[in-house]
Amino acid sequence: MGSRYNQSKALGAITKASFLASLKNPQSFVFSLLFPLVFVFIFGAFSGNNLTRFNLALSPKCDTTNILFKTIISQPFIVIKSFPDTIEMRKELEKGKLVGILDIESQVSHDSTQALPHFNLTIKSTSASSLDMMQLIPLLENLSDKLEKRISGNKAALVTVKQDIYNVRLYKTIDFVLPGQIGFSLLFSTLFGIAFTFFNLREQLVLKRFYATPVNKLNILLGIGFSRIFFQLINVLVLITVGHFFIGFTLAHGFITFLEMVGLSIFLLLMLMGVGLIFSSIVKNDTMIPLMINIFSLPQMLLSGTFFSISVFPEWLQTCCKILPLTHFNLAMRKISFEGASIFECWQNIGALGLWTLLIYFIVWKVFKWE
């Protein structure tokens, strides 16, 4: 009678072989380790803690030499922003990204015993920052009380706090969210649609048969690609229309803004079509396509201002964010929709997308295969 079969050794051998197979599978490594690390790193890079910070700019005539100003800027909840010109400052103020413009006037008043400083503190703000101002003013008044106690023992009122608020068009959450969602939708749906379509056409030798016909090769690619792009464009039209009429999404110049947003979306679709062509050409099997798409797309989903502003990141990471094509798409869409900028005024963002498009189609020219 032969020796009894060792089940423990068999279990160990199967476990070992399966573990080694998992290590050799790039998808297992990426989805189980790399992506969680990326998420931890990105969300861990959010600047600050739970402390609310108020972005302020300085009035050109603000007195920055007095003790009140030095006390205010030393507070951890105050962030002083600088702008190249007052036009840019006003735009940020009206969107609510800038809480207010700080102005301090100081003078010396005399009572019967001593000369005391007196400060007129004015915050110019807009209705877009009304909630922030409700929190900020009490904090400034508290600082003023402490300063008065330190200088005069609360025997004299040394600080006058004023608000100068004017009404602007409300910058609603949907005005930030909808452009990001359009970019997010186009990114994933276009890449999956184009990559799988062209891979399957190549595997089924359909592209090879097209190649043998007298039809211009570029027309073959464009014809197949445009059908996918047209389908994605319908999604853009629906998102903008529903957002505007049912949720209050802002179209600064009405139908003109609508057309410019559609035009910018077509530009992004053409760029993403090239990325899909690259992925369909370099993968060996269709199981690798989702992996390639996620490696390209997930960092952009998290770092391009799709769901939250990139201002939450430290400066060095914001610089990396500004390289990504989806960041420029989101910025341009928000400028066009809410600020009323024309598509030509977004030339820097359009230019960045153009450079990405040139690079991507150069790679397509090098790697695309018909069979």
C-alpha positions as a Markdown table, in Angstrom:
| # | Residue | x | y | z |
|---|---|---|---|---|
| 1 | Met | 0.0 | 0.0 | 0.0 |
| 2 | Gly | 1.5 | 3.3 | -1.1 |
| 3 | Ser | 2.3 | 6.2 | 1.2 |
| 4 | Arg | -0.7 | 8.4 | 2.1 |
| 5 | Tyr | -0.9 | 11.6 | 0.0 |
| 6 | Asn | 0.2 | 14.7 | 2.0 |
| 7 | Gln | -2.7 | 17.1 | 1.8 |
| 8 | Ser | -0.8 | 19.8 | 3.8 |
| 9 | Lys | 2.0 | 19.8 | 1.2 |
| 10 | Ala | -0.5 | 20.1 | -1.6 |
| 11 | Leu | -2.2 | 23.0 | 0.1 |
| 12 | Gly | 1.1 | 24.7 | 0.6 |
| 13 | Ala | 2.2 | 24.2 | -3.0 |
| 14 | Ile | -1.1 | 25.5 | -4.4 |
| 15 | Thr | -1.0 | 28.5 | -2.0 |
| 16 | Lys | 2.6 | 29.3 | -3.0 |
| 17 | Ala | 1.9 | 29.0 | -6.7 |
| 18 | Ser | -1.2 | 31.2 | -6.5 |
| 19 | Phe | 0.7 | 33.8 | -4.5 |
| 20 | Leu | 3.5 | 33.9 | -7.0 |
| 21 | Ala | 1.0 | 34.2 | -9.8 |
| 22 | Ser | -0.6 | 37.2 | -8.1 |
| 23 | Leu | 2.7 | 38.9 | -7.7 |
| 24 | Lys | 3.4 | 38.5 | -11.4 |
| 25 | Asn | 0.0 | 40.0 | -12.3 |
| 26 | Pro | 0.4 | 43.7 | -12.7 |
| 27 | Gln | -3.3 | 44.3 | -12.2 |
| 28 | Ser | -3.2 | 42.8 | -8.7 |
| 29 | Phe | -0.3 | 45.0 | -7.8 |
| 30 | Val | -1.8 | 48.2 | -9.1 |
| 31 | Phe | -5.3 | 47.8 | -7.8 |
| 32 | Ser | -4.5 | 46.3 | -4.4 |
| 33 | Leu | -1.4 | 48.4 | -3.5 |
| 34 | Leu | -0.6 | 51.2 | -5.9 |
| 35 | Phe | -4.0 | 52.9 | -6.1 |
| 36 | Pro | -4.6 | 52.7 | -2.3 |
| 37 | Leu | -1.2 | 54.4 | -1.8 |
| 38 | Val | -2.1 | 57.1 | -4.3 |
| 39 | Phe | -5.4 | 57.8 | -2.6 |
| 40 | Val | -3.7 | 57.9 | 0.8 |
| 41 | Phe | -1.0 | 60.2 | -0.5 |
| 42 | Ile | -3.4 | 62.6 | -2.2 |
| 43 | Phe | -5.9 | 62.9 | 0.6 |
| 44 | Gly | -3.1 | 63.1 | 3.1 |
| 45 | Ala | -1.7 | 66.0 | 1.2 |
| 46 | Phe | -4.7 | 68.2 | 1.9 |
| 47 | Ser | -3.2 | 71.3 | 3.4 |
| 48 | Gly | -3.8 | 72.1 | 7.0 |
| 49 | Asn | -6.2 | 70.4 | 9.5 |
| 50 | Asn | -9.7 | 71.2 | 10.5 |
| 51 | Leu | -8.9 | 74.9 | 11.0 |
| 52 | Thr | -10.9 | 77.2 | 8.8 |
| 53 | Arg | -8.7 | 79.6 | 6.8 |
| 54 | Phe | -9.8 | 82.9 | 5.3 |
| 55 | Asn | -8.2 | 84.2 | 2.2 |
| 56 | Leu | -7.7 | 87.9 | 2.3 |
| 57 | Ala | -6.1 | 90.4 | 0.0 |
| 58 | Leu | -4.7 | 93.8 | 0.9 |
| 59 | Ser | -6.0 | 97.1 | -0.2 |
| 60 | Pro | -3.3 | 99.2 | -2.0 |
| 61 | Lys | -3.7 | 101.9 | 0.8 |
| 62 | Cys | -3.7 | 99.4 | 3.7 |
| 63 | Asp | -1.3 | 100.5 | 6.5 |
| 64 | Thr | 0.9 | 97.4 | 7.0 |
| 65 | Thr | 3.2 | 98.9 | 9.6 |
| 66 | Asn | 0.9 | 99.0 | 12.6 |
| 67 | Ile | 0.4 | 96.6 | 15.5 |
| 68 | Leu | -3.2 | 95.6 | 14.5 |
| 69 | Phe | -2.1 | 94.5 | 11.0 |
| 70 | Lys | 0.8 | 92.5 | 12.5 |
| 71 | Thr | -1.5 | 90.9 | 15.0 |
| 72 | Ile | -4.0 | 89.9 | 12.2 |
| 73 | Ile | -1.5 | 88.3 | 9.8 |
| 74 | Ser | 0.1 | 86.3 | 12.6 |
| 75 | Gln | -3.2 | 84.4 | 13.1 |
| 76 | Pro | -3.2 | 80.8 | 11.7 |
| 77 | Phe | -6.7 | 81.3 | 10.3 |
| 78 | Ile | -5.7 | 84.3 | 8.1 |
| 79 | Val | -4.0 | 83.8 | 4.7 |
| 80 | Ile | -2.9 | 86.9 | 2.8 |
| 81 | Lys | -3.1 | 86.4 | -1.0 |
| 82 | Ser | -1.3 | 88.6 | -3.6 |
| 83 | Phe | -2.6 | 89.3 | -7.1 |
| 84 | Pro | -0.9 | 90.7 | -10.2 |
| 85 | Asp | -3.6 | 93.2 | -10.7 |
| 86 | Thr | -6.9 | 94.4 | -9.2 |
| 87 | Ile | -8.9 | 92.8 | -12.0 |
| 88 | Glu | -7.8 | 89.3 | -11.0 |
| 89 | Met | -8.4 | 90.2 | -7.3 |
| 90 | Arg | -12.0 | 91.3 | -8.1 |
| 91 | Lys | -12.7 | 88.1 | -10.0 |
| 92 | Glu | -11.6 | 86.0 | -7.1 |
| 93 | Leu | -13.6 | 88.2 | -4.7 |
| 94 | Glu | -16.8 | 87.9 | -6.7 |
| 95 | Lys | -16.4 | 84.1 | -7.0 |
| 96 | Gly | -16.1 | 83.8 | -3.2 |
| 97 | Lys | -12.6 | 82.3 | -3.4 |
| 98 | Leu | -11.3 | 85.5 | -1.8 |
| 99 | Val | -13.2 | 86.3 | 1.4 |
| 100 | Gly | -12.4 | 90.0 | 1.4 |
| 101 | Ile | -10.0 | 92.9 | 0.9 |
| 102 | Leu | -8.4 | 94.2 | 4.1 |
| 103 | Asp | -7.9 | 97.9 | 4.6 |
| 104 | Ile | -6.5 | 99.4 | 7.8 |
| 105 | Glu | -6.2 | 103.1 | 8.6 |
| 106 | Ser | -4.3 | 104.1 | 11.7 |
| 107 | Gln | -4.1 | 107.4 | 13.5 |
| 108 | Val | -3.1 | 108.7 | 17.0 |
| 109 | Ser | -5.7 | 110.1 | 19.3 |
| 110 | His | -5.0 | 112.0 | 22.5 |
| 111 | Asp | -6.9 | 111.7 | 25.7 |
| 112 | Ser | -6.2 | 113.5 | 29.0 |
| 113 | Thr | -3.2 | 111.3 | 30.0 |
| 114 | Gln | -1.6 | 109.7 | 26.9 |
| 115 | Ala | -1.5 | 109.3 | 23.1 |
| 116 | Leu | -3.3 | 106.2 | 21.9 |
| 117 | Pro | -3.5 | 104.7 | 18.4 |
| 118 | His | -6.8 | 104.3 | 16.8 |
| 119 | Phe | -7.5 | 101.9 | 13.9 |
| 120 | Asn | -10.3 | 101.8 | 11.2 |
| 121 | Leu | -10.4 | 98.2 | 10.0 |
| 122 | Thr | -12.6 | 97.7 | 6.9 |
| 123 | Ile | -13.2 | 94.4 | 5.1 |
| 124 | Lys | -14.6 | 94.8 | 1.5 |
| 125 | Ser | -16.4 | 91.6 | 0.5 |
| 126 | Thr | -19.3 | 90.3 | -1.6 |
| 127 | Ser | -22.4 | 88.3 | -1.1 |
| 128 | Ala | -20.6 | 85.3 | -2.4 |
| 129 | Ser | -18.6 | 85.1 | 0.9 |
| 130 | Ser | -21.4 | 85.9 | 3.3 |
| 131 | Leu | -21.0 | 82.7 | 5.3 |
| 132 | Asp | -17.3 | 83.2 | 5.6 |
| 133 | Met | -17.8 | 86.8 | 6.7 |
| 134 | Met | -20.2 | 85.7 | 9.4 |
| 135 | Gln | -17.3 | 83.7 | 10.9 |
| 136 | Leu | -14.5 | 86.1 | 10.2 |
| 137 | Ile | -15.9 | 89.3 | 11.7 |
| 138 | Pro | -16.4 | 87.9 | 15.2 |
| 139 | Leu | -12.8 | 86.7 | 15.1 |
| 140 | Leu | -11.5 | 90.1 | 14.1 |
| 141 | Glu | -13.6 | 91.8 | 16.8 |
| 142 | Asn | -12.1 | 89.4 | 19.4 |
| 143 | Leu | -8.6 | 90.2 | 18.2 |
| 144 | Ser | -9.5 | 93.9 | 18.5 |
| 145 | Asp | -10.7 | 93.5 | 22.1 |
| 146 | Lys | -7.5 | 91.7 | 23.1 |
| 147 | Leu | -5.4 | 94.4 | 21.5 |
| 148 | Glu | -7.4 | 97.2 | 23.3 |
| 149 | Lys | -7.0 | 95.4 | 26.6 |
| 150 | Arg | -3.3 | 95.1 | 26.1 |
| 151 | Ile | -2.8 | 98.7 | 25.1 |
| 152 | Ser | -5.3 | 100.6 | 27.2 |
| 153 | Gly | -6.7 | 98.1 | 29.6 |
| 154 | Asn | -10.1 | 98.3 | 27.9 |
| 155 | Lys | -10.3 | 102.0 | 28.9 |
| 156 | Ala | -10.7 | 103.2 | 25.3 |
| 157 | Ala | -12.2 | 101.8 | 22.1 |
| 158 | Leu | -9.2 | 101.7 | 19.7 |
| 159 | Val | -10.5 | 99.6 | 16.8 |
| 160 | Thr | -13.5 | 100.2 | 14.6 |
| 161 | Val | -14.4 | 97.2 | 12.5 |
| 162 | Lys | -16.5 | 97.8 | 9.4 |
| 163 | Gln | -17.9 | 95.7 | 6.6 |
| 164 | Asp | -18.3 | 96.9 | 3.0 |
| 165 | Ile | -20.4 | 94.2 | 1.2 |
| 166 | Tyr | -21.9 | 94.4 | -2.3 |
| 167 | Asn | -24.1 | 91.9 | -4.0 |
| 168 | Val | -22.8 | 89.8 | -6.9 |
| 169 | Arg | -24.0 | 86.8 | -8.9 |
| 170 | Leu | -24.0 | 83.8 | -6.5 |
| 171 | Tyr | -21.3 | 81.3 | -7.2 |
| 172 | Lys | -23.2 | 78.1 | -6.5 |
| 173 | Thr | -21.8 | 74.7 | -5.9 |
| 174 | Ile | -23.2 | 73.4 | -9.2 |
| 175 | Asp | -21.1 | 76.1 | -11.0 |
| 176 | Phe | -18.0 | 74.3 | -9.7 |
| 177 | Val | -19.3 | 70.7 | -9.8 |
| 178 | Leu | -20.8 | 70.5 | -13.3 |
| 179 | Pro | -17.7 | 71.4 | -15.4 |
| 180 | Gly | -15.7 | 68.8 | -13.4 |
| 181 | Gln | -18.4 | 66.2 | -13.9 |
| 182 | Ile | -18.4 | 66.8 | -17.7 |
| 183 | Gly | -14.6 | 66.3 | -17.8 |
| 184 | Phe | -14.9 | 63.2 | -15.6 |
| 185 | Ser | -17.6 | 61.7 | -17.8 |
| 186 | Leu | -15.7 | 62.4 | -21.0 |
| 187 | Leu | -12.4 | 61.1 | -19.6 |
| 188 | Phe | -13.6 | 57.6 | -18.6 |
| 189 | Ser | -16.4 | 56.9 | -21.1 |
| 190 | Thr | -14.3 | 58.1 | -24.1 |
| 191 | Leu | -11.2 | 56.1 | -23.1 |
| 192 | Phe | -13.1 | 52.9 | -22.5 |
| 193 | Gly | -15.2 | 53.3 | -25.6 |
| 194 | Ile | -12.3 | 54.1 | -28.0 |
| 195 | Ala | -9.8 | 51.6 | -26.5 |
| 196 | Phe | -12.1 | 48.6 | -26.5 |
| 197 | Thr | -13.7 | 49.5 | -29.9 |
| 198 | Phe | -10.4 | 49.7 | -31.7 |
| 199 | Phe | -8.9 | 46.7 | -29.9 |
| 200 | Asn | -11.8 | 44.5 | -30.8 |
| 201 | Leu | -11.8 | 45.7 | -34.4 |
| 202 | Arg | -8.1 | 44.8 | -34.6 |
| 203 | Glu | -8.5 | 41.4 | -33.0 |
| 204 | Gln | -11.4 | 40.6 | -35.4 |
| 205 | Leu | -9.3 | 41.7 | -38.4 |
| 206 | Val | -11.9 | 44.4 | -39.3 |
| 207 | Leu | -9.2 | 47.1 | -39.3 |
| 208 | Lys | -7.0 | 45.0 | -41.5 |
| 209 | Arg | -9.8 | 44.6 | -44.1 |
| 210 | Phe | -10.5 | 48.4 | -43.9 |
| 211 | Tyr | -6.8 | 49.0 | -44.5 |
| 212 | Ala | -7.0 | 46.9 | -47.8 |
| 213 | Thr | -9.8 | 49.1 | -49.2 |
| 214 | Pro | -9.2 | 52.3 | -51.2 |
| 215 | Val | -10.7 | 54.4 | -48.3 |
| 216 | Asn | -8.3 | 57.0 | -46.9 |
| 217 | Lys | -6.7 | 55.6 | -43.8 |
| 218 | Leu | -7.3 | 58.8 | -41.8 |
| 219 | Asn | -11.0 | 58.7 | -42.7 |
| 220 | Ile | -11.2 | 55.1 | -41.4 |
| 221 | Leu | -9.9 | 56.2 | -38.0 |
| 222 | Leu | -12.0 | 59.4 | -37.9 |
| 223 | Gly | -15.2 | 57.7 | -39.0 |
| 224 | Ile | -15.0 | 55.1 | -36.2 |
| 225 | Gly | -13.7 | 57.6 | -33.7 |
| 226 | Phe | -16.3 | 60.3 | -34.5 |
| 227 | Ser | -19.1 | 57.8 | -33.9 |
| 228 | Arg | -17.9 | 57.4 | -30.4 |
| 229 | Ile | -17.3 | 61.1 | -29.9 |
| 230 | Phe | -20.8 | 62.0 | -31.2 |
| 231 | Phe | -22.3 | 59.7 | -28.6 |
| 232 | Gln | -20.2 | 61.3 | -25.8 |
| 233 | Leu | -21.2 | 64.8 | -27.1 |
| 234 | Ile | -24.8 | 63.9 | -26.5 |
| 235 | Asn | -24.0 | 63.3 | -22.8 |
| 236 | Val | -22.4 | 66.8 | -22.7 |
| 237 | Leu | -25.5 | 68.4 | -24.1 |
| 238 | Val | -27.7 | 66.6 | -21.7 |
| 239 | Leu | -25.6 | 67.5 | -18.6 |
| 240 | Ile | -25.4 | 71.2 | -19.5 |
| 241 | Thr | -29.1 | 71.5 | -20.3 |
| 242 | Val | -30.3 | 69.7 | -17.2 |
| 243 | Gly | -27.8 | 71.5 | -15.1 |
| 244 | His | -28.9 | 74.9 | -16.3 |
| 245 | Phe | -32.7 | 74.5 | -16.4 |
| 246 | Phe | -33.2 | 72.2 | -13.4 |
| 247 | Ile | -30.3 | 72.9 | -11.0 |
| 248 | Gly | -29.4 | 76.5 | -11.8 |
| 249 | Phe | -26.0 | 76.1 | -13.5 |
| 250 | Thr | -24.8 | 79.5 | -14.7 |
| 251 | Leu | -24.3 | 80.1 | -18.4 |
| 252 | Ala | -22.9 | 83.7 | -18.3 |
| 253 | His | -23.8 | 84.6 | -21.9 |
| 254 | Gly | -26.6 | 82.1 | -22.5 |
| 255 | Phe | -26.5 | 80.2 | -25.7 |
| 256 | Ile | -23.1 | 81.6 | -26.7 |
| 257 | Thr | -21.6 | 80.2 | -23.5 |
| 258 | Phe | -23.3 | 76.9 | -24.2 |
| 259 | Leu | -21.7 | 76.6 | -27.7 |
| 260 | Glu | -18.3 | 77.5 | -26.4 |
| 261 | Met | -18.5 | 74.8 | -23.7 |
| 262 | Val | -19.6 | 72.3 | -26.4 |
| 263 | Gly | -16.6 | 73.4 | -28.6 |
| 264 | Leu | -14.2 | 72.9 | -25.7 |
| 265 | Ser | -15.6 | 69.5 | -25.0 |
| 266 | Ile | -15.1 | 68.4 | -28.6 |
| 267 | Phe | -11.4 | 69.5 | -28.3 |
| 268 | Leu | -11.0 | 67.3 | -25.2 |
| 269 | Leu | -12.8 | 64.4 | -26.9 |
| 270 | Leu | -10.4 | 64.5 | -29.8 |
| 271 | Met | -7.4 | 64.4 | -27.4 |
| 272 | Leu | -8.9 | 61.5 | -25.5 |
| 273 | Met | -9.6 | 59.7 | -28.7 |
| 274 | Gly | -5.8 | 59.7 | -29.3 |
| 275 | Val | -5.1 | 58.3 | -25.8 |
| 276 | Gly | -7.6 | 55.5 | -26.5 |
| 277 | Leu | -5.9 | 54.7 | -29.8 |
| 278 | Ile | -2.6 | 54.4 | -27.9 |
| 279 | Phe | -3.9 | 52.0 | -25.3 |
| 280 | Ser | -5.7 | 49.8 | -27.9 |
| 281 | Ser | -2.4 | 49.5 | -29.8 |
| 282 | Ile | 0.1 | 48.7 | -27.0 |
| 283 | Val | -1.9 | 46.2 | -24.9 |
| 284 | Lys | -1.6 | 42.5 | -25.5 |
| 285 | Asn | -5.1 | 41.6 | -24.4 |
| 286 | Asp | -8.3 | 43.4 | -23.4 |
| 287 | Thr | -7.9 | 42.7 | -19.7 |
| 288 | Met | -5.0 | 45.2 | -19.7 |
| 289 | Ile | -7.1 | 48.1 | -21.1 |
| 290 | Pro | -8.9 | 49.0 | -17.8 |
| 291 | Leu | -5.5 | 48.9 | -16.0 |
| 292 | Met | -4.0 | 51.4 | -18.5 |
| 293 | Ile | -7.0 | 53.6 | -18.4 |
| 294 | Asn | -7.1 | 53.8 | -14.6 |
| 295 | Ile | -3.4 | 54.6 | -14.4 |
| 296 | Phe | -3.9 | 57.5 | -16.8 |
| 297 | Ser | -7.3 | 58.7 | -15.4 |
| 298 | Leu | -7.4 | 58.3 | -11.7 |
| 299 | Pro | -4.6 | 60.8 | -10.9 |
| 300 | Gln | -6.5 | 63.3 | -13.1 |
| 301 | Met | -9.8 | 62.5 | -11.4 |
| 302 | Leu | -8.2 | 63.4 | -8.0 |
| 303 | Leu | -5.7 | 66.1 | -9.0 |
| 304 | Ser | -7.4 | 68.1 | -11.7 |
| 305 | Gly | -10.0 | 70.0 | -9.6 |
| 306 | Thr | -12.9 | 67.6 | -10.6 |
| 307 | Phe | -14.4 | 67.2 | -7.2 |
| 308 | Phe | -12.6 | 69.8 | -5.1 |
| 309 | Ser | -10.3 | 72.8 | -5.8 |
| 310 | Ile | -6.6 | 72.0 | -6.2 |
| 311 | Ser | -6.0 | 74.9 | -3.8 |
| 312 | Val | -6.3 | 72.4 | -0.9 |
| 313 | Phe | -3.0 | 70.9 | -1.9 |
| 314 | Pro | 0.5 | 72.2 | -1.0 |
| 315 | Glu | 2.1 | 74.5 | -3.6 |
| 316 | Trp | 4.4 | 71.8 | -5.0 |
| 317 | Leu | 1.5 | 69.5 | -5.7 |
| 318 | Gln | -0.5 | 72.3 | -7.2 |
| 319 | Thr | 2.3 | 72.7 | -9.7 |
| 320 | Cys | 2.0 | 69.0 | -10.7 |
| 321 | Cys | -1.8 | 69.4 | -11.0 |
| 322 | Lys | -1.4 | 72.2 | -13.5 |
| 323 | Ile | 0.4 | 69.9 | -15.9 |
| 324 | Leu | -2.6 | 67.6 | -16.3 |
| 325 | Pro | -4.8 | 68.2 | -19.3 |
| 326 | Leu | -8.0 | 67.7 | -17.4 |
| 327 | Thr | -7.0 | 70.5 | -15.0 |
| 328 | His | -6.8 | 72.9 | -18.0 |
| 329 | Phe | -10.2 | 71.7 | -19.3 |
| 330 | Asn | -11.9 | 72.2 | -15.9 |
| 331 | Leu | -10.4 | 75.7 | -15.5 |
| 332 | Ala | -11.4 | 76.8 | -19.0 |
| 333 | Met | -14.9 | 75.4 | -18.6 |
| 334 | Arg | -15.4 | 77.3 | -15.3 |
| 335 | Lys | -14.0 | 80.5 | -16.8 |
| 336 | Ile | -16.4 | 80.3 | -19.7 |
| 337 | Ser | -19.5 | 79.2 | -17.9 |
| 338 | Phe | -19.4 | 81.5 | -14.8 |
| 339 | Glu | -17.0 | 84.3 | -15.5 |
| 340 | Gly | -18.2 | 84.8 | -19.0 |
| 341 | Ala | -14.8 | 84.5 | -20.6 |
| 342 | Ser | -14.7 | 83.8 | -24.3 |
| 343 | Ile | -12.9 | 80.6 | -25.5 |
| 344 | Phe | -10.2 | 82.8 | -26.9 |
| 345 | Glu | -9.6 | 84.4 | -23.4 |
| 346 | Cys | -8.8 | 80.9 | -22.2 |
| 347 | Trp | -5.8 | 80.7 | -24.6 |
| 348 | Gln | -3.4 | 79.4 | -22.0 |
| 349 | Asn | -5.6 | 76.5 | -21.1 |
| 350 | Ile | -6.4 | 75.8 | -24.7 |
| 351 | Gly | -2.7 | 76.0 | -25.6 |
| 352 | Ala | -1.9 | 73.4 | -22.9 |
| 353 | Leu | -4.6 | 71.1 | -24.2 |
| 354 | Gly | -3.2 | 71.7 | -27.7 |
| 355 | Leu | 0.3 | 70.7 | -26.6 |
| 356 | Trp | -1.0 | 67.5 | -25.0 |
| 357 | Thr | -3.0 | 66.7 | -28.2 |
| 358 | Leu | 0.2 | 67.1 | -30.4 |
| 359 | Leu | 2.2 | 64.9 | -28.1 |
| 360 | Ile | -0.5 | 62.2 | -28.0 |
| 361 | Tyr | -1.0 | 62.1 | -31.7 |
| 362 | Phe | 2.7 | 61.9 | -32.3 |
| 363 | Ile | 2.7 | 58.8 | -30.1 |
| 364 | Val | -0.3 | 57.5 | -32.0 |
| 365 | Trp | 1.6 | 57.9 | -35.3 |
| 366 | Lys | 4.4 | 55.9 | -33.8 |
| 367 | Val | 2.5 | 53.0 | -32.2 |
| 368 | Phe | -0.8 | 52.6 | -34.0 |
| 369 | Lys | -1.2 | 49.2 | -35.6 |
| 370 | Trp | -3.8 | 47.9 | -38.1 |
| 371 | Glu | -3.4 | 44.3 | -37.1 |
